Amino acid sequence: MFVAGEWQAAASGEEVRALSPATGEDIGAVAQGDRHDAQRAIDAAVRAFPSWSRETAFARAAALHRIADVCESRRDELARALTLDQGKPLEAEAYDEVDELIVMWRAAAEDGVRLEGFIPPSSSPGKRVLLMRRALGPVAVVTPWNWPYTMPAEIVAPALAAGNTVVWTPASTTAVCSGLLADCVAEADLPDGVFNFVLGPGSVVGDELVSNRGTVAVGFIGSTETGNRIAERAAGKTLLLEMGGNGPLVVLDGADLDAAAEAAVSACFLCAGQSCTAGERLLVQESVRAEFVERLAARVAADVRLGDPFDSTTTMGPLNNEGVASKMDEHVSDAVRRGARVVAGGSRADGFATDLYWSATVLDDVPPEAAAAVEETFGPIAPIVSVDSLDHAIELTNASPYGLLAAVFTGDVMDGLRYADGVKTGLVNINETTNYWENHLPFGGRAGTDSGTGRVGGRHAIERLTELQTIVIG
């Protein structure tokens, strides 16, 4: 763990072994921190905050550019560690995530330089009012295993750029590659305590970080269940929570079905479906459903190649952990039991180094009440649910407790806008896959849903992680 500028073992000395989901091999020892370790990291962040927040925005930007430079110089190392620890195909996905990580550090550096206050008019003659954006303080950051580089960067980078200090704890199942990212930050030589990295069980280390009064804000990306617990434990703090999604990809009569099928492959099978932006269900108008299913099945057969993630021809690797694989087992079985038809896949794949390899699965005739159409499966599945109209698609979209994103394919852009007006999601893509997002754009769930609060993305995250101070000059 990295605390106060030094690499440290857990106070208890405890470690666990990390196993690769891709190969099954032992890939290293991981420190098992506890509350004492988390408290040490928080104390370091508290001590470092006054001087870091008083640094110029340009000095902080230079530090973030140094981090990007280190990540760039260690690109191959980062990508291979990601494939080994998370399971992403090296050529098809891992290098892309590293490249996006580098962009995020640089973008946050530039956003921090452009963080501006303003001067509103005063009602009193002779007075001047200044509104200044100020850093909040030490920020607790808790991140998941599906994008172990870019999701931490979505919060850590803007937090540091704005003048906050950070204590980051990653998911246990990707602690090895997360440690390599932390090493890149350490190599960039930030002042001691500005960036801290603590490992250990979320129920212990994560709970201490979000509940301890030393942290004043919490950034979290992960499941709705965990996010809700964090919100309770962090009561009174600034929260930036990006939680679950069950965002549909809607295909309407008149849509370009080839484009929709191509987008569905990306939506459902990128990162083996382990993404909050995945197309967790496909709402297809009945008049085009049979033709769309045929084209989607052909696309899956041609474009999705499950295999060794270090093989350059592989486009989809294993699932990250047994919990996700078991959920796929349950959701596919439930859908079939309710009358769904297996068009492709439908089971775990044999002949691989671990049993975490799941075949790309397409299910037709999925009832809207099936678990695969209601819950967040988080696996390589395309459950197709029939709808009879645009209004029906809006109704089923809003029937979900989630409100993160949705996508719609249509030949009439006004129908696309009608859909966007009618659904309660934070992002709507028209004639584009659910997974499309540009990292400077605001991204997050709509109010009143189970998809979180606040927005990541460029200046929007920085604004969430700062506050306005009002200064009146007499």
Secondary structure, 3 states (H helix, E strand, C coil): CEECCEECCCCCCCEEEEECCCCCCEEEEEECCCHHHHHHHHHHHHHHHHHHHHCCHHHHHHHHHHHHHHHHHCHHHHHHHHHHHHCCCHHHHHHHHHHHHHHHHHHHHHHHHCCCCECCCCCCCCCEEEEEEEECCEEEEECCCCCCCHHHHHHHHHHHHCCCEEEEECCHHHHHHHHHHHHHHHHCCCCCCCEEECCCCHHHHHHHHHHCCCCCEEEEECCHHHHHHHHHHCCCCEEEEECCCCCEEEECCCCCHHHHHHHHHHHHHHHHHCCCCCCCEEEEEHHHHHHHHHHHHHHHHHHCCECCCCCCCCCECCCCCHHHHHHHHHHHHHHHHCCCEEEECCCECCCCCCCCCECCEEEECCCCCCHHHHCCCCCCEEEEEEECCHHHHHHHHHHCCCCCEEEEECCCHHHHHHHHHHCCCCEEEECCCCCCCCCCCCECCCCCCCCEECCECCHHHHHHCEEEEEEEEC
